[in-house]
Amino acid sequence: MSKESICQACGCTLDPQFIFCPWCGSPTDPDCFLAERFDPVFERIQNLQVRWTQTRIARMEHDLSEIDRCLSEIVPASETLYQEL
C-alpha cells in the first residue's frame, strides 16, 4: 500500500513526494523553500546548456577553418586565371 499525505490547506489526499497540492496549489511543506529543491535541477540544465554551446562553438570554428582553407585554395587559382585573360 502506498503512503499518502493530507494537504493541510484543503484536506485532500496526495502523494507525499508532491511539493504542491495538486488540488489547491498550497505547498505541502511550508518550511522547505522551493528554490532549494529546484536549484540542483536548474544547475544541471545550465551545465548541459554550457557544454552544448561549447561544442557548438567548436564545431563552428572547425567549419569556418575548413571554409577558410577551401577559399585559400580557390582565390589563388582565380587570380591566376584572371591574369591569364
MIBA-80629 format. One record per residue: residue number from 1; x, y, z of N, C-alpha, C in turn. Coordinates in steps of 0.05 Angstrom, whole numbers. Example, Ala and Ser with C-alpha at 12.3 -4.5 7.8 and 13.67 -1.06 7.14 Angstrom:
residues 2
1:264:-114:156:246:-90:156:264:-66:156
2:257:-45:142:273:-21:143:258:1:157
end
This chain:
residues 85
1:17:-24:0:0:0:0:18:25:0
2:11:44:-17:27:68:-19:20:88:4
3:39:103:11:34:123:32:20:147:19
4:4:160:35:-10:184:25:-7:205:46
5:-8:230:37:-7:253:55:-34:268:53
6:-38:284:72:-62:300:73:-54:330:70
7:-66:344:52:-60:372:48:-71:387:73
8:-54:403:85:-62:419:108:-82:441:101
9:-81:450:76:-98:472:68:-126:463:60
10:-128:441:44:-155:433:34:-164:406:43
11:-146:390:55:-153:364:66:-154:341:46
12:-147:346:21:-146:325:1:-122:307:5
13:-124:282:-4:-102:264:-3:-84:268:-27
14:-58:264:-22:-38:268:-44:-14:252:-38
15:2:248:-59:27:233:-57:47:249:-40
16:61:236:-21:79:252:-4:103:264:-18
17:108:256:-43:130:268:-58:122:295:-71
18:97:301:-71:88:326:-84:98:350:-68
19:107:370:-82:116:394:-69:93:413:-64
20:73:412:-82:49:428:-80:25:409:-82
21:3:417:-69:-21:401:-71:-33:405:-99
22:-39:383:-113:-50:386:-140:-79:396:-140
23:-91:397:-117:-119:406:-116:-121:435:-110
24:-106:445:-91:-108:474:-84:-83:490:-89
25:-61:477:-95:-36:491:-101:-20:500:-77
26:-28:493:-54:-13:501:-30:12:484:-27
27:34:496:-17:58:480:-12:53:459:9
28:64:435:4:59:413:24:78:415:48
29:101:428:44:120:432:66:127:461:67
30:114:477:83:119:506:83:148:513:92
31:161:495:106:188:500:115:209:496:93
32:202:481:72:220:475:51:217:496:29
33:238:510:23:236:531:2:238:518:-25
34:222:527:-43:221:516:-70:247:519:-84
35:260:541:-81:286:546:-95:307:525:-87
36:307:517:-62:326:497:-53:322:470:-68
37:297:464:-74:292:439:-88:298:441:-118
38:293:464:-129:297:468:-158:325:476:-166
39:341:488:-148:368:496:-155:385:474:-167
40:386:450:-155:403:429:-167:394:422:-195
41:368:422:-200:357:415:-226:365:436:-247
42:361:461:-239:369:483:-258:399:484:-262
43:414:477:-242:443:477:-245:452:456:-265
44:439:432:-264:445:411:-284:437:420:-312
45:414:433:-314:406:442:-341:425:463:-351
46:434:481:-334:452:502:-343:479:490:-351
47:488:469:-337:513:456:-345:511:443:-372
48:488:430:-377:483:418:-403:483:439:-425
49:470:462:-420:469:484:-440:497:494:-445
50:514:498:-425:541:508:-429:557:488:-445
51:555:462:-439:570:442:-454:561:441:-483
52:535:443:-487:524:443:-514:534:467:-530
53:533:490:-517:542:515:-530:572:513:-537
54:588:502:-519:617:500:-524:622:481:-548
55:608:458:-549:612:440:-571:602:452:-597
56:581:468:-596:571:481:-620:591:501:-630
57:603:517:-612:623:536:-620:647:522:-632
58:655:500:-620:678:485:-630:672:475:-658
59:648:465:-663:640:456:-690:641:479:-710
60:631:502:-701:631:525:-719:659:534:-726
61:677:534:-706:705:541:-711:718:522:-731
62:712:496:-728:722:476:-746:712:481:-775
63:686:486:-777:674:491:-803:685:516:-816
64:689:537:-800:700:562:-811:729:558:-820
65:744:542:-805:771:536:-814:771:521:-840
66:753:502:-843:751:487:-868:743:505:-892
67:724:523:-887:716:543:-908:740:561:-915
68:754:570:-895:777:587:-900:799:572:-916
69:803:547:-910:823:531:-925:814:528:-954
70:788:523:-958:778:520:-986:780:546:-1001
71:773:568:-988:775:594:-1001:804:601:-1008
72:823:593:-990:851:598:-996:860:583:-1021
73:849:560:-1026:856:545:-1050:843:557:-1075
74:819:568:-1072:804:579:-1095:815:606:-1103
75:820:624:-1084:828:651:-1091:854:652:-1107
76:876:639:-1100:899:640:-1117:894:629:-1145
77:878:608:-1147:872:597:-1173:856:617:-1190
78:838:632:-1178:822:651:-1193:839:675:-1201
79:859:683:-1184:877:705:-1191:894:697:-1214
80:903:673:-1215:920:663:-1237:903:663:-1263
81:879:654:-1261:861:654:-1285:856:682:-1294
82:852:701:-1276:847:729:-1284:871:741:-1298
83:895:735:-1288:919:746:-1300:924:734:-1328
84:915:710:-1333:918:698:-1359:900:710:-1380
85:877:722:-1371:859:734:-1390:869:761:-1398
end
